Amino acid sequence: MAQRGIGQLPPQARRYRECSTVERVNGRLEDEFGVRPVRVRGHAKLPWHLMFGIVALTVDQ
């Protein structure tokens, strides 16, 4: 109750807000930027593929 009085959220609400933000970004990467069906071979190429999706998401925003 004291946290609400000074304008802070309880820890559970902060964690929920952060998790939902991350899940929205992950879902958008999977649905719109082709991260779900990763079709590259090799462990070295996978981070490049994911970073391209993140760059595309950033440019789109």
ZIKAUR-V267546 format. One record per residue. N is the residue number from 0. RES is the residue in three letters. D_CENTER is the distance of its C-alpha to the mean C-alpha in Angstrom with 1 decimal. Layout:
<<N:RES:D_CENTER> <N:RES:D_CENTER>>
This chain:
<<0:MET:30.5> <1:ALA:31.2> <2:GLN:27.5> <3:ARG:27.4> <4:GLY:30.6> <5:ILE:29.3> <6:GLY:26.1> <7:GLN:23.6> <8:LEU:21.4> <9:PRO:22.2> <10:PRO:19.9> <11:GLN:18.9> <12:ALA:17.8> <13:ARG:15.7> <14:ARG:14.0> <15:TYR:13.5> <16:ARG:12.1> <17:GLU:9.5> <18:CYS:8.6> <19:SER:8.6> <20:THR:6.4> <21:VAL:3.5> <22:GLU:5.3> <23:ARG:5.9> <24:VAL:3.4> <25:ASN:4.1> <26:GLY:7.4> <27:ARG:8.0> <28:LEU:7.7> <29:GLU:10.0> <30:ASP:12.3> <31:GLU:12.9> <32:PHE:12.5> <33:GLY:14.2> <34:VAL:12.0> <35:ARG:13.4> <36:PRO:17.0> <37:VAL:16.9> <38:ARG:20.5> <39:VAL:21.2> <40:ARG:23.6> <41:GLY:23.5> <42:HIS:21.1> <43:ALA:21.6> <44:LYS:20.2> <45:LEU:17.0> <46:PRO:15.1> <47:TRP:16.6> <48:HIS:15.5> <49:LEU:11.8> <50:MET:12.2> <51:PHE:14.1> <52:GLY:11.3> <53:ILE:9.1> <54:VAL:12.5> <55:ALA:13.2> <56:LEU:10.1> <57:THR:11.2> <58:VAL:14.8> <59:ASP:14.3> <60:GLN:13.0>>
